[in-house]
Amino acid sequence: MNILHISDLHFGPRHWEGNDKALLDKINSYPADIVINTGDSTSDGLENEFEGAGNFFLDREITKINENFTDLNFIKTLSVDGESVLIINIDSNELYEDNGFIEKELLRSVSRQISQTCYDKTLLLTHHSILGTSGAPLKNSFGLLDFVRDHNIEHVYCGHTHELGLGKFTDLYHGHTFTQYMCGTLSSCNHKNDDNMFLFYENWGTDQMHVHLVRIFPEGNRLQFKEETIS
C-alpha cells in the first residue's frame, strides 16, 4: 500500500503563486493508493480559493454533530490490497483561531461509529499536531491522545506548522505507541524557513516502508522538485 501526504496548500493571493498543473502532474506521478490532505487548503476560506484548490480535494462524507461548530469529520473504510483501511478525519480547527480545539462530543460520536465498523488498519487525519507544543498547538490534545489510545490507532497524519516532523510517541504506562507524520506545506509563497514539500510512503505499514520526501523550489512560474529517501 502506498500513501501520499499533502498539506497546507493555502490557495489564495497571499500564499499560492505556484504552477498548479506542474504540482498536480508531479503528485499524480506517484503510484498512490491513498492521497491524504490534512487541511488549510485556502488562505482565507473564500469561495474562489476553494475552487482553485478543488483538484486536490478528496470526496468526503459529512457527519453533522449537534451543537458543534464543525461538520468536516468523517470515517471511511477503503479496501487496498485486500486489507480494510479505516480513515478517521477529525477537524481540529476553531473558528477565527490559529490554535486547535476538538469538542468532546465529536470524539464520542466518532467513537460510536468506529465501534460499529470492521477494519484491519487505521489512519487518523487531523490538521493540528497532537504532540506539538508551539506554533499554534492543539489546546486539548490530551483528549485526542486518549482517543488514539482507546482505539489503538498507530498512525496519525497532520500539518499546520509548515514543518516536517516524523516521530513515534510511546505511552509507557498504557503500553501504546503511535507514529505521527507531520507534513510541511505545498504553498510556494512561504516564510523563509517553511518546508515546501509533500511526502510519499511506499509500502506503508510494512517493514519495507520507504518515506520519500519531495521538496519544492519555486522559480517564477516553474516548480523544481528534489526528492530524498529518508527511511
mmCIF file of the C-alpha atoms, coordinates in Angstrom:
data_MODEL
# 
_entry.id   MODEL 
# 
loop_
_atom_site.group_PDB 
_atom_site.id 
_atom_site.type_symbol 
_atom_site.label_atom_id 
_atom_site.label_alt_id 
_atom_site.label_comp_id 
_atom_site.label_asym_id 
_atom_site.label_entity_id 
_atom_site.label_seq_id 
_atom_site.pdbx_PDB_ins_code 
_atom_site.Cartn_x 
_atom_site.Cartn_y 
_atom_site.Cartn_z 
_atom_site.occupancy 
_atom_site.B_iso_or_equiv 
_atom_site.pdbx_formal_charge 
_atom_site.auth_seq_id 
_atom_site.auth_comp_id 
_atom_site.auth_asym_id 
_atom_site.auth_atom_id 
_atom_site.pdbx_PDB_model_num 
ATOM 1   C CA . MET A 1 1   ? 0.000   0.000  0.000   1.00 0.00 ? 1   MET A CA 1 
ATOM 2   C CA . ASN A 1 2   ? 1.310   3.455  -0.938  1.00 0.00 ? 2   ASN A CA 1 
ATOM 3   C CA . ILE A 1 3   ? 0.201   6.734  0.686   1.00 0.00 ? 3   ILE A CA 1 
ATOM 4   C CA . LEU A 1 4   ? 0.858   10.277 -0.498  1.00 0.00 ? 4   LEU A CA 1 
ATOM 5   C CA . HIS A 1 5   ? 0.520   13.098 2.053   1.00 0.00 ? 5   HIS A CA 1 
ATOM 6   C CA . ILE A 1 6   ? -0.065  16.754 1.197   1.00 0.00 ? 6   ILE A CA 1 
ATOM 7   C CA . SER A 1 7   ? -0.949  19.637 3.494   1.00 0.00 ? 7   SER A CA 1 
ATOM 8   C CA . ASP A 1 8   ? -1.340  23.400 3.748   1.00 0.00 ? 8   ASP A CA 1 
ATOM 9   C CA . LEU A 1 9   ? -1.811  24.343 0.112   1.00 0.00 ? 9   LEU A CA 1 
ATOM 10  C CA . HIS A 1 10  ? -3.023  27.833 1.082   1.00 0.00 ? 10  HIS A CA 1 
ATOM 11  C CA . PHE A 1 11  ? -4.556  28.613 -2.276  1.00 0.00 ? 11  PHE A CA 1 
ATOM 12  C CA . GLY A 1 12  ? -5.159  32.340 -2.408  1.00 0.00 ? 12  GLY A CA 1 
ATOM 13  C CA . PRO A 1 13  ? -3.488  35.638 -3.339  1.00 0.00 ? 13  PRO A CA 1 
ATOM 14  C CA . ARG A 1 14  ? -1.372  35.931 -0.204  1.00 0.00 ? 14  ARG A CA 1 
ATOM 15  C CA . HIS A 1 15  ? 0.244   32.500 -0.339  1.00 0.00 ? 15  HIS A CA 1 
ATOM 16  C CA . TRP A 1 16  ? -0.074  30.462 -3.520  1.00 0.00 ? 16  TRP A CA 1 
ATOM 17  C CA . GLU A 1 17  ? 1.873   31.707 -6.527  1.00 0.00 ? 17  GLU A CA 1 
ATOM 18  C CA . GLY A 1 18  ? 2.872   28.360 -7.972  1.00 0.00 ? 18  GLY A CA 1 
ATOM 19  C CA . ASN A 1 19  ? 2.132   26.462 -11.157 1.00 0.00 ? 19  ASN A CA 1 
ATOM 20  C CA . ASP A 1 20  ? -0.993  24.418 -10.403 1.00 0.00 ? 20  ASP A CA 1 
ATOM 21  C CA . LYS A 1 21  ? -0.545  21.993 -13.301 1.00 0.00 ? 21  LYS A CA 1 
ATOM 22  C CA . ALA A 1 22  ? 3.132   21.313 -12.571 1.00 0.00 ? 22  ALA A CA 1 
ATOM 23  C CA . LEU A 1 23  ? 2.341   20.498 -8.956  1.00 0.00 ? 23  LEU A CA 1 
ATOM 24  C CA . LEU A 1 24  ? -0.608  18.285 -9.815  1.00 0.00 ? 24  LEU A CA 1 
ATOM 25  C CA . ASP A 1 25  ? 1.371   16.448 -12.511 1.00 0.00 ? 25  ASP A CA 1 
ATOM 26  C CA . LYS A 1 26  ? 4.154   15.765 -10.005 1.00 0.00 ? 26  LYS A CA 1 
ATOM 27  C CA . ILE A 1 27  ? 1.749   14.498 -7.342  1.00 0.00 ? 27  ILE A CA 1 
ATOM 28  C CA . ASN A 1 28  ? -0.012  12.254 -9.874  1.00 0.00 ? 28  ASN A CA 1 
ATOM 29  C CA . SER A 1 29  ? 3.298   10.741 -10.974 1.00 0.00 ? 29  SER A CA 1 
ATOM 30  C CA . TYR A 1 30  ? 3.466   8.729  -7.726  1.00 0.00 ? 30  TYR A CA 1 
ATOM 31  C CA . PRO A 1 31  ? 1.554   5.412  -7.594  1.00 0.00 ? 31  PRO A CA 1 
ATOM 32  C CA . ALA A 1 32  ? -0.507  6.272  -4.516  1.00 0.00 ? 32  ALA A CA 1 
ATOM 33  C CA . ASP A 1 33  ? -3.366  4.103  -3.320  1.00 0.00 ? 33  ASP A CA 1 
ATOM 34  C CA . ILE A 1 34  ? -4.480  6.807  -0.874  1.00 0.00 ? 34  ILE A CA 1 
ATOM 35  C CA . VAL A 1 35  ? -3.896  10.577 -1.013  1.00 0.00 ? 35  VAL A CA 1 
ATOM 36  C CA . ILE A 1 36  ? -4.153  12.415 2.310   1.00 0.00 ? 36  ILE A CA 1 
ATOM 37  C CA . ASN A 1 37  ? -4.771  16.158 2.602   1.00 0.00 ? 37  ASN A CA 1 
ATOM 38  C CA . THR A 1 38  ? -4.523  17.484 6.179   1.00 0.00 ? 38  THR A CA 1 
ATOM 39  C CA . GLY A 1 39  ? -6.029  20.901 5.691   1.00 0.00 ? 39  GLY A CA 1 
ATOM 40  C CA . ASP A 1 40  ? -5.509  24.629 5.245   1.00 0.00 ? 40  ASP A CA 1 
ATOM 41  C CA . SER A 1 41  ? -6.252  24.313 1.544   1.00 0.00 ? 41  SER A CA 1 
ATOM 42  C CA . THR A 1 42  ? -7.048  28.038 1.230   1.00 0.00 ? 42  THR A CA 1 
ATOM 43  C CA . SER A 1 43  ? -5.735  31.308 2.659   1.00 0.00 ? 43  SER A CA 1 
ATOM 44  C CA . ASP A 1 44  ? -8.999  32.915 3.791   1.00 0.00 ? 44  ASP A CA 1 
ATOM 45  C CA . GLY A 1 45  ? -11.693 30.316 3.161   1.00 0.00 ? 45  GLY A CA 1 
ATOM 46  C CA . LEU A 1 46  ? -13.149 32.248 0.213   1.00 0.00 ? 46  LEU A CA 1 
ATOM 47  C CA . GLU A 1 47  ? -15.280 30.504 -2.401  1.00 0.00 ? 47  GLU A CA 1 
ATOM 48  C CA . ASN A 1 48  ? -12.941 31.295 -5.292  1.00 0.00 ? 48  ASN A CA 1 
ATOM 49  C CA . GLU A 1 49  ? -9.991  29.945 -3.276  1.00 0.00 ? 49  GLU A CA 1 
ATOM 50  C CA . PHE A 1 50  ? -11.788 26.651 -2.704  1.00 0.00 ? 50  PHE A CA 1 
ATOM 51  C CA . GLU A 1 51  ? -12.491 26.477 -6.433  1.00 0.00 ? 51  GLU A CA 1 
ATOM 52  C CA . GLY A 1 52  ? -8.766  26.895 -7.112  1.00 0.00 ? 52  GLY A CA 1 
ATOM 53  C CA . ALA A 1 53  ? -7.890  24.167 -4.643  1.00 0.00 ? 53  ALA A CA 1 
ATOM 54  C CA . GLY A 1 54  ? -10.618 21.820 -5.863  1.00 0.00 ? 54  GLY A CA 1 
ATOM 55  C CA . ASN A 1 55  ? -8.298  19.479 -7.770  1.00 0.00 ? 55  ASN A CA 1 
ATOM 56  C CA . PHE A 1 56  ? -6.620  18.486 -4.518  1.00 0.00 ? 56  PHE A CA 1 
ATOM 57  C CA . PHE A 1 57  ? -9.770  17.651 -2.567  1.00 0.00 ? 57  PHE A CA 1 
ATOM 58  C CA . LEU A 1 58  ? -10.888 14.115 -1.804  1.00 0.00 ? 58  LEU A CA 1 
ATOM 59  C CA . ASP A 1 59  ? -14.552 13.111 -1.788  1.00 0.00 ? 59  ASP A CA 1 
ATOM 60  C CA . ARG A 1 60  ? -15.756 13.175 1.787   1.00 0.00 ? 60  ARG A CA 1 
ATOM 61  C CA . GLU A 1 61  ? -18.750 12.171 3.818   1.00 0.00 ? 61  GLU A CA 1 
ATOM 62  C CA . ILE A 1 62  ? -20.180 14.655 6.301   1.00 0.00 ? 62  ILE A CA 1 
ATOM 63  C CA . THR A 1 63  ? -21.013 13.733 9.884   1.00 0.00 ? 63  THR A CA 1 
ATOM 64  C CA . LYS A 1 64  ? -23.067 16.513 11.462  1.00 0.00 ? 64  LYS A CA 1 
ATOM 65  C CA . ILE A 1 65  ? -22.784 16.847 15.233  1.00 0.00 ? 65  ILE A CA 1 
ATOM 66  C CA . ASN A 1 66  ? -25.462 18.872 17.035  1.00 0.00 ? 66  ASN A CA 1 
ATOM 67  C CA . GLU A 1 67  ? -24.204 21.968 18.845  1.00 0.00 ? 67  GLU A CA 1 
ATOM 68  C CA . ASN A 1 68  ? -20.747 21.623 17.316  1.00 0.00 ? 68  ASN A CA 1 
ATOM 69  C CA . PHE A 1 69  ? -19.006 24.261 15.252  1.00 0.00 ? 69  PHE A CA 1 
ATOM 70  C CA . THR A 1 70  ? -17.753 21.911 12.537  1.00 0.00 ? 70  THR A CA 1 
ATOM 71  C CA . ASP A 1 71  ? -19.099 19.243 10.225  1.00 0.00 ? 71  ASP A CA 1 
ATOM 72  C CA . LEU A 1 72  ? -15.846 18.323 8.465   1.00 0.00 ? 72  LEU A CA 1 
ATOM 73  C CA . ASN A 1 73  ? -15.469 14.993 10.248  1.00 0.00 ? 73  ASN A CA 1 
ATOM 74  C CA . PHE A 1 74  ? -15.884 11.529 8.846   1.00 0.00 ? 74  PHE A CA 1 
ATOM 75  C CA . ILE A 1 75  ? -14.867 7.929  8.982   1.00 0.00 ? 75  ILE A CA 1 
ATOM 76  C CA . LYS A 1 76  ? -14.475 5.991  5.752   1.00 0.00 ? 76  LYS A CA 1 
ATOM 77  C CA . THR A 1 77  ? -13.353 2.437  5.026   1.00 0.00 ? 77  THR A CA 1 
ATOM 78  C CA . LEU A 1 78  ? -11.243 1.723  1.939   1.00 0.00 ? 78  LEU A CA 1 
ATOM 79  C CA . SER A 1 79  ? -10.118 -1.641 0.604   1.00 0.00 ? 79  SER A CA 1 
ATOM 80  C CA . VAL A 1 80  ? -6.472  -1.673 -0.525  1.00 0.00 ? 80  VAL A CA 1 
ATOM 81  C CA . ASP A 1 81  ? -4.529  -4.825 -1.436  1.00 0.00 ? 81  ASP A CA 1 
ATOM 82  C CA . GLY A 1 82  ? -7.095  -6.997 0.314   1.00 0.00 ? 82  GLY A CA 1 
ATOM 83  C CA . GLU A 1 83  ? -6.936  -5.027 3.570   1.00 0.00 ? 83  GLU A CA 1 
ATOM 84  C CA . SER A 1 84  ? -9.630  -2.816 5.043   1.00 0.00 ? 84  SER A CA 1 
ATOM 85  C CA . VAL A 1 85  ? -8.248  0.614  5.978   1.00 0.00 ? 85  VAL A CA 1 
ATOM 86  C CA . LEU A 1 86  ? -10.318 2.836  8.255   1.00 0.00 ? 86  LEU A CA 1 
ATOM 87  C CA . ILE A 1 87  ? -9.639  6.546  7.689   1.00 0.00 ? 87  ILE A CA 1 
ATOM 88  C CA . ILE A 1 88  ? -10.763 8.835  10.505  1.00 0.00 ? 88  ILE A CA 1 
ATOM 89  C CA . ASN A 1 89  ? -10.824 12.585 9.941   1.00 0.00 ? 89  ASN A CA 1 
ATOM 90  C CA . ILE A 1 90  ? -11.157 14.864 12.977  1.00 0.00 ? 90  ILE A CA 1 
ATOM 91  C CA . ASP A 1 91  ? -11.435 18.594 12.290  1.00 0.00 ? 91  ASP A CA 1 
ATOM 92  C CA . SER A 1 92  ? -9.264  20.392 14.843  1.00 0.00 ? 92  SER A CA 1 
ATOM 93  C CA . ASN A 1 93  ? -9.876  23.910 13.535  1.00 0.00 ? 93  ASN A CA 1 
ATOM 94  C CA . GLU A 1 94  ? -11.545 26.524 15.714  1.00 0.00 ? 94  GLU A CA 1 
ATOM 95  C CA . LEU A 1 95  ? -13.333 29.476 14.131  1.00 0.00 ? 95  LEU A CA 1 
ATOM 96  C CA . TYR A 1 96  ? -11.105 32.558 13.811  1.00 0.00 ? 96  TYR A CA 1 
ATOM 97  C CA . GLU A 1 97  ? -8.308  30.876 15.787  1.00 0.00 ? 97  GLU A CA 1 
ATOM 98  C CA . ASP A 1 98  ? -4.892  29.505 14.834  1.00 0.00 ? 98  ASP A CA 1 
ATOM 99  C CA . ASN A 1 99  ? -4.883  27.169 17.826  1.00 0.00 ? 99  ASN A CA 1 
ATOM 100 C CA . GLY A 1 100 ? -6.709  23.868 17.501  1.00 0.00 ? 100 GLY A CA 1 
ATOM 101 C CA . PHE A 1 101 ? -9.613  22.563 19.586  1.00 0.00 ? 101 PHE A CA 1 
ATOM 102 C CA . ILE A 1 102 ? -11.722 19.379 19.415  1.00 0.00 ? 102 ILE A CA 1 
ATOM 103 C CA . GLU A 1 103 ? -15.143 19.003 21.042  1.00 0.00 ? 103 GLU A CA 1 
ATOM 104 C CA . LYS A 1 104 ? -15.526 16.009 23.375  1.00 0.00 ? 104 LYS A CA 1 
ATOM 105 C CA . GLU A 1 105 ? -18.965 15.241 21.915  1.00 0.00 ? 105 GLU A CA 1 
ATOM 106 C CA . LEU A 1 106 ? -17.412 14.996 18.472  1.00 0.00 ? 106 LEU A CA 1 
ATOM 107 C CA . LEU A 1 107 ? -14.927 12.364 19.670  1.00 0.00 ? 107 LEU A CA 1 
ATOM 108 C CA . ARG A 1 108 ? -17.708 10.442 21.404  1.00 0.00 ? 108 ARG A CA 1 
ATOM 109 C CA . SER A 1 109 ? -19.812 10.455 18.227  1.00 0.00 ? 109 SER A CA 1 
ATOM 110 C CA . VAL A 1 110 ? -16.932 9.260  16.038  1.00 0.00 ? 110 VAL A CA 1 
ATOM 111 C CA . SER A 1 111 ? -16.047 6.610  18.638  1.00 0.00 ? 111 SER A CA 1 
ATOM 112 C CA . ARG A 1 112 ? -19.563 5.182  18.414  1.00 0.00 ? 112 ARG A CA 1 
ATOM 113 C CA . GLN A 1 113 ? -19.201 4.886  14.642  1.00 0.00 ? 113 GLN A CA 1 
ATOM 114 C CA . ILE A 1 114 ? -15.794 3.210  14.958  1.00 0.00 ? 114 ILE A CA 1 
ATOM 115 C CA . SER A 1 115 ? -17.219 0.629  17.367  1.00 0.00 ? 115 SER A CA 1 
ATOM 116 C CA . GLN A 1 116 ? -19.671 -0.428 14.643  1.00 0.00 ? 116 GLN A CA 1 
ATOM 117 C CA . THR A 1 117 ? -17.032 -0.743 11.912  1.00 0.00 ? 117 THR A CA 1 
ATOM 118 C CA . CYS A 1 118 ? -14.796 -3.659 10.917  1.00 0.00 ? 118 CYS A CA 1 
ATOM 119 C CA . TYR A 1 119 ? -11.270 -2.855 9.688   1.00 0.00 ? 119 TYR A CA 1 
ATOM 120 C CA . ASP A 1 120 ? -7.671  -4.082 9.572   1.00 0.00 ? 120 ASP A CA 1 
ATOM 121 C CA . LYS A 1 121 ? -5.690  -0.840 9.872   1.00 0.00 ? 121 LYS A CA 1 
ATOM 122 C CA . THR A 1 122 ? -6.473  2.695  10.993  1.00 0.00 ? 122 THR A CA 1 
ATOM 123 C CA . LEU A 1 123 ? -5.277  6.151  9.951   1.00 0.00 ? 123 LEU A CA 1 
ATOM 124 C CA . LEU A 1 124 ? -6.187  9.320  11.831  1.00 0.00 ? 124 LEU A CA 1 
ATOM 125 C CA . LEU A 1 125 ? -6.139  12.648 9.979   1.00 0.00 ? 125 LEU A CA 1 
ATOM 126 C CA . THR A 1 126 ? -6.134  15.942 11.855  1.00 0.00 ? 126 THR A CA 1 
ATOM 127 C CA . HIS A 1 127 ? -4.849  19.382 10.979  1.00 0.00 ? 127 HIS A CA 1 
ATOM 128 C CA . HIS A 1 128 ? -3.099  20.214 14.258  1.00 0.00 ? 128 HIS A CA 1 
ATOM 129 C CA . SER A 1 129 ? -0.341  18.087 15.747  1.00 0.00 ? 129 SER A CA 1 
ATOM 130 C CA . ILE A 1 130 ? -1.241  16.012 18.799  1.00 0.00 ? 130 ILE A CA 1 
ATOM 131 C CA . LEU A 1 131 ? 2.316   16.350 20.077  1.00 0.00 ? 131 LEU A CA 1 
ATOM 132 C CA . GLY A 1 132 ? 3.043   19.971 19.153  1.00 0.00 ? 132 GLY A CA 1 
ATOM 133 C CA . THR A 1 133 ? 3.513   22.462 21.979  1.00 0.00 ? 133 THR A CA 1 
ATOM 134 C CA . SER A 1 134 ? 4.247   25.574 19.915  1.00 0.00 ? 134 SER A CA 1 
ATOM 135 C CA . GLY A 1 135 ? 3.246   27.067 16.576  1.00 0.00 ? 135 GLY A CA 1 
ATOM 136 C CA . ALA A 1 136 ? -0.498  27.336 17.385  1.00 0.00 ? 136 ALA A CA 1 
ATOM 137 C CA . PRO A 1 137 ? -0.946  23.972 19.141  1.00 0.00 ? 137 PRO A CA 1 
ATOM 138 C CA . LEU A 1 138 ? -3.988  21.797 19.767  1.00 0.00 ? 138 LEU A CA 1 
ATOM 139 C CA . LYS A 1 139 ? -5.284  23.186 23.076  1.00 0.00 ? 139 LYS A CA 1 
ATOM 140 C CA . ASN A 1 140 ? -6.952  19.996 24.333  1.00 0.00 ? 140 ASN A CA 1 
ATOM 141 C CA . SER A 1 141 ? -4.520  17.458 22.922  1.00 0.00 ? 141 SER A CA 1 
ATOM 142 C CA . PHE A 1 142 ? -4.858  15.089 25.900  1.00 0.00 ? 142 PHE A CA 1 
ATOM 143 C CA . GLY A 1 143 ? -8.419  14.276 24.845  1.00 0.00 ? 143 GLY A CA 1 
ATOM 144 C CA . LEU A 1 144 ? -7.242  13.303 21.372  1.00 0.00 ? 144 LEU A CA 1 
ATOM 145 C CA . LEU A 1 145 ? -4.379  11.287 22.862  1.00 0.00 ? 145 LEU A CA 1 
ATOM 146 C CA . ASP A 1 146 ? -6.945  9.312  24.870  1.00 0.00 ? 146 ASP A CA 1 
ATOM 147 C CA . PHE A 1 147 ? -8.989  8.798  21.687  1.00 0.00 ? 147 PHE A CA 1 
ATOM 148 C CA . VAL A 1 148 ? -5.919  7.489  19.822  1.00 0.00 ? 148 VAL A CA 1 
ATOM 149 C CA . ARG A 1 149 ? -5.072  5.113  22.665  1.00 0.00 ? 149 ARG A CA 1 
ATOM 150 C CA . ASP A 1 150 ? -8.651  3.901  23.187  1.00 0.00 ? 150 ASP A CA 1 
ATOM 151 C CA . HIS A 1 151 ? -8.942  2.901  19.517  1.00 0.00 ? 151 HIS A CA 1 
ATOM 152 C CA . ASN A 1 152 ? -5.377  1.582  19.266  1.00 0.00 ? 152 ASN A CA 1 
ATOM 153 C CA . ILE A 1 153 ? -4.568  3.994  16.428  1.00 0.00 ? 153 ILE A CA 1 
ATOM 154 C CA . GLU A 1 154 ? -0.959  3.610  15.312  1.00 0.00 ? 154 GLU A CA 1 
ATOM 155 C CA . HIS A 1 155 ? -0.726  6.202  12.508  1.00 0.00 ? 155 HIS A CA 1 
ATOM 156 C CA . VAL A 1 156 ? -1.601  9.910  12.833  1.00 0.00 ? 156 VAL A CA 1 
ATOM 157 C CA . TYR A 1 157 ? -1.221  12.417 9.971   1.00 0.00 ? 157 TYR A CA 1 
ATOM 158 C CA . CYS A 1 158 ? -1.232  16.196 10.449  1.00 0.00 ? 158 CYS A CA 1 
ATOM 159 C CA . GLY A 1 159 ? 0.109   19.506 9.120   1.00 0.00 ? 159 GLY A CA 1 
ATOM 160 C CA . HIS A 1 160 ? -0.412  23.144 10.166  1.00 0.00 ? 160 HIS A CA 1 
ATOM 161 C CA . THR A 1 161 ? 3.123   24.067 11.276  1.00 0.00 ? 161 THR A CA 1 
ATOM 162 C CA . HIS A 1 162 ? 4.553   24.042 7.707   1.00 0.00 ? 162 HIS A CA 1 
ATOM 163 C CA . GLU A 1 163 ? 7.414   21.954 9.083   1.00 0.00 ? 163 GLU A CA 1 
ATOM 164 C CA . LEU A 1 164 ? 8.453   18.334 8.659   1.00 0.00 ? 164 LEU A CA 1 
ATOM 165 C CA . GLY A 1 165 ? 8.039   16.150 11.734  1.00 0.00 ? 165 GLY A CA 1 
ATOM 166 C CA . LEU A 1 166 ? 8.206   12.344 11.776  1.00 0.00 ? 166 LEU A CA 1 
ATOM 167 C CA . GLY A 1 167 ? 8.337   10.584 15.108  1.00 0.00 ? 167 GLY A CA 1 
ATOM 168 C CA . LYS A 1 168 ? 6.943   7.953  17.448  1.00 0.00 ? 168 LYS A CA 1 
ATOM 169 C CA . PHE A 1 169 ? 5.236   8.535  20.793  1.00 0.00 ? 169 PHE A CA 1 
ATOM 170 C CA . THR A 1 170 ? 5.081   5.778  23.419  1.00 0.00 ? 170 THR A CA 1 
ATOM 171 C CA . ASP A 1 171 ? 2.814   5.820  26.450  1.00 0.00 ? 171 ASP A CA 1 
ATOM 172 C CA . LEU A 1 172 ? 4.844   3.677  28.835  1.00 0.00 ? 172 LEU A CA 1 
ATOM 173 C CA . TYR A 1 173 ? 2.019   3.349  31.362  1.00 0.00 ? 173 TYR A CA 1 
ATOM 174 C CA . HIS A 1 174 ? -0.625  2.134  28.905  1.00 0.00 ? 174 HIS A CA 1 
ATOM 175 C CA . GLY A 1 175 ? 1.823   0.422  26.565  1.00 0.00 ? 175 GLY A CA 1 
ATOM 176 C CA . HIS A 1 176 ? 0.574   2.173  23.440  1.00 0.00 ? 176 HIS A CA 1 
ATOM 177 C CA . THR A 1 177 ? 2.725   3.562  20.609  1.00 0.00 ? 177 THR A CA 1 
ATOM 178 C CA . PHE A 1 178 ? 1.774   5.634  17.578  1.00 0.00 ? 178 PHE A CA 1 
ATOM 179 C CA . THR A 1 179 ? 3.679   7.365  14.803  1.00 0.00 ? 179 THR A CA 1 
ATOM 180 C CA . GLN A 1 180 ? 2.900   10.975 13.907  1.00 0.00 ? 180 GLN A CA 1 
ATOM 181 C CA . TYR A 1 181 ? 3.556   12.070 10.325  1.00 0.00 ? 181 TYR A CA 1 
ATOM 182 C CA . MET A 1 182 ? 3.618   15.877 10.112  1.00 0.00 ? 182 MET A CA 1 
ATOM 183 C CA . CYS A 1 183 ? 3.933   17.235 6.586   1.00 0.00 ? 183 CYS A CA 1 
ATOM 184 C CA . GLY A 1 184 ? 5.271   20.630 5.521   1.00 0.00 ? 184 GLY A CA 1 
ATOM 185 C CA . THR A 1 185 ? 3.385   22.863 3.100   1.00 0.00 ? 185 THR A CA 1 
ATOM 186 C CA . LEU A 1 186 ? 2.678   22.927 -0.625  1.00 0.00 ? 186 LEU A CA 1 
ATOM 187 C CA . SER A 1 187 ? 2.404   26.709 -0.681  1.00 0.00 ? 187 SER A CA 1 
ATOM 188 C CA . SER A 1 188 ? 5.049   28.282 -2.906  1.00 0.00 ? 188 SER A CA 1 
ATOM 189 C CA . CYS A 1 189 ? 4.980   31.678 -1.180  1.00 0.00 ? 189 CYS A CA 1 
ATOM 190 C CA . ASN A 1 190 ? 6.083   30.923 2.363   1.00 0.00 ? 190 ASN A CA 1 
ATOM 191 C CA . HIS A 1 191 ? 8.033   32.221 5.279   1.00 0.00 ? 191 HIS A CA 1 
ATOM 192 C CA . LYS A 1 192 ? 11.704  31.648 4.592   1.00 0.00 ? 192 LYS A CA 1 
ATOM 193 C CA . ASN A 1 193 ? 12.090  28.718 6.992   1.00 0.00 ? 193 ASN A CA 1 
ATOM 194 C CA . ASP A 1 194 ? 8.937   26.829 5.990   1.00 0.00 ? 194 ASP A CA 1 
ATOM 195 C CA . ASP A 1 195 ? 9.327   23.394 4.434   1.00 0.00 ? 195 ASP A CA 1 
ATOM 196 C CA . ASN A 1 196 ? 7.791   23.305 0.932   1.00 0.00 ? 196 ASN A CA 1 
ATOM 197 C CA . MET A 1 197 ? 7.190   19.593 0.389   1.00 0.00 ? 197 MET A CA 1 
ATOM 198 C CA . PHE A 1 198 ? 4.957   16.577 0.199   1.00 0.00 ? 198 PHE A CA 1 
ATOM 199 C CA . LEU A 1 199 ? 5.598   13.008 1.394   1.00 0.00 ? 199 LEU A CA 1 
ATOM 200 C CA . PHE A 1 200 ? 5.181   9.650  -0.336  1.00 0.00 ? 200 PHE A CA 1 
ATOM 201 C CA . TYR A 1 201 ? 5.067   6.488  1.793   1.00 0.00 ? 201 TYR A CA 1 
ATOM 202 C CA . GLU A 1 202 ? 5.986   3.430  -0.251  1.00 0.00 ? 202 GLU A CA 1 
ATOM 203 C CA . ASN A 1 203 ? 4.933   0.054  1.171   1.00 0.00 ? 203 ASN A CA 1 
ATOM 204 C CA . TRP A 1 204 ? 3.271   1.819  4.090   1.00 0.00 ? 204 TRP A CA 1 
ATOM 205 C CA . GLY A 1 205 ? 2.751   -0.199 7.262   1.00 0.00 ? 205 GLY A CA 1 
ATOM 206 C CA . THR A 1 206 ? 5.344   -2.847 6.408   1.00 0.00 ? 206 THR A CA 1 
ATOM 207 C CA . ASP A 1 207 ? 8.982   -3.481 7.273   1.00 0.00 ? 207 ASP A CA 1 
ATOM 208 C CA . GLN A 1 208 ? 9.822   -2.464 3.692   1.00 0.00 ? 208 GLN A CA 1 
ATOM 209 C CA . MET A 1 209 ? 8.335   1.034  4.022   1.00 0.00 ? 209 MET A CA 1 
ATOM 210 C CA . HIS A 1 210 ? 10.317  3.871  2.435   1.00 0.00 ? 210 HIS A CA 1 
ATOM 211 C CA . VAL A 1 211 ? 9.493   7.540  3.025   1.00 0.00 ? 211 VAL A CA 1 
ATOM 212 C CA . HIS A 1 212 ? 10.153  9.767  0.028   1.00 0.00 ? 212 HIS A CA 1 
ATOM 213 C CA . LEU A 1 213 ? 10.459  13.455 0.865   1.00 0.00 ? 213 LEU A CA 1 
ATOM 214 C CA . VAL A 1 214 ? 9.771   15.649 -2.173  1.00 0.00 ? 214 VAL A CA 1 
ATOM 215 C CA . ARG A 1 215 ? 10.889  19.262 -1.700  1.00 0.00 ? 215 ARG A CA 1 
ATOM 216 C CA . ILE A 1 216 ? 9.508   22.055 -3.871  1.00 0.00 ? 216 ILE A CA 1 
ATOM 217 C CA . PHE A 1 217 ? 11.532  25.015 -5.094  1.00 0.00 ? 217 PHE A CA 1 
ATOM 218 C CA . PRO A 1 218 ? 9.512   27.735 -6.890  1.00 0.00 ? 218 PRO A CA 1 
ATOM 219 C CA . GLU A 1 219 ? 11.296  29.591 -9.687  1.00 0.00 ? 219 GLU A CA 1 
ATOM 220 C CA . GLY A 1 220 ? 8.914   32.137 -11.143 1.00 0.00 ? 220 GLY A CA 1 
ATOM 221 C CA . ASN A 1 221 ? 6.062   30.199 -12.740 1.00 0.00 ? 221 ASN A CA 1 
ATOM 222 C CA . ARG A 1 222 ? 8.060   26.991 -12.627 1.00 0.00 ? 222 ARG A CA 1 
ATOM 223 C CA . LEU A 1 223 ? 8.486   24.468 -9.832  1.00 0.00 ? 223 LEU A CA 1 
ATOM 224 C CA . GLN A 1 224 ? 11.669  22.477 -9.256  1.00 0.00 ? 224 GLN A CA 1 
ATOM 225 C CA . PHE A 1 225 ? 11.477  19.245 -7.267  1.00 0.00 ? 225 PHE A CA 1 
ATOM 226 C CA . LYS A 1 226 ? 14.149  17.454 -5.256  1.00 0.00 ? 226 LYS A CA 1 
ATOM 227 C CA . GLU A 1 227 ? 13.485  14.021 -3.800  1.00 0.00 ? 227 GLU A CA 1 
ATOM 228 C CA . GLU A 1 228 ? 15.252  12.249 -0.973  1.00 0.00 ? 228 GLU A CA 1 
ATOM 229 C CA . THR A 1 229 ? 14.534  8.925  0.703   1.00 0.00 ? 229 THR A CA 1 
ATOM 230 C CA . ILE A 1 230 ? 14.691  9.236  4.474   1.00 0.00 ? 230 ILE A CA 1 
ATOM 231 C CA . SER A 1 231 ? 13.903  5.674  5.508   1.00 0.00 ? 231 SER A CA 1 
# 
